[in-house]
Amino acid sequence: MATELKRFTISITQSMEADLDMAKKEKYYKGTQNDMIRDLICRGLAALKAEEGADSGSCRESA
């Protein structure tokens, strides 16, 4: 199965890890950690675009 996804690695602080763990348990418990991270990135990018007054578009493509 071909995929359009690109793999990359990031480093996070211990407090970010704790926040991500809590978000996974409370909101993203039905999905994978990858799905959670993609959703959070998408939401962050949409928020940046909204601050700039641009159309937020959609970055929610199928995995």
C-alpha positions in Angstrom: 0.0 0.0 0.0 1.6 3.3 -1.1 1.5 6.2 1.2 2.0 10.0 0.9 3.2 10.3 4.5 6.7 11.5 5.3 8.5 10.3 8.4 10.5 12.6 10.6 11.8 12.7 14.2 11.4 15.5 16.8 12.7 16.0 20.3 10.4 17.1 23.1 10.8 18.3 26.7 9.6 16.1 29.6 6.7 18.5 30.2 5.6 18.2 26.6 5.8 14.4 26.9 3.6 14.5 30.0 1.1 16.8 28.2 1.1 14.5 25.1 0.5 11.4 27.3 -2.4 13.1 29.0 -3.9 14.2 25.7 -3.5 10.6 24.4 -5.4 9.2 27.4 -8.1 11.8 27.5 -8.9 12.7 23.8 -6.9 10.5 21.4 -7.4 7.1 23.2 -9.1 5.6 20.1 -6.3 6.4 17.7 -2.6 5.9 17.3 0.1 8.3 18.6 0.9 9.1 15.0 -2.7 10.1 14.4 -2.6 12.3 17.5 0.6 14.1 16.5 -0.7 14.7 13.0 -4.0 16.1 14.3 -2.1 18.4 16.8 0.2 19.6 14.0 -2.8 20.2 11.8 -4.6 22.2 14.5 -1.5 24.2 15.2 -1.0 25.1 11.6 -4.7 26.0 11.2 -4.4 28.3 14.3 -1.4 30.0 12.8 -3.2 30.6 9.5 -6.3 31.9 11.4 -4.0 34.4 13.3 -2.8 35.6 9.9 -6.4 35.9 8.7 -5.8 33.3 6.0 -8.1 30.5 5.0 -7.2 27.6 7.3 -7.7 25.0 4.6 -7.5 21.4 5.4 -4.5 19.3 6.2 -6.5 16.3 7.3 -5.6 13.8 4.6 -6.2 10.1 4.9 -3.3 8.1 6.4 
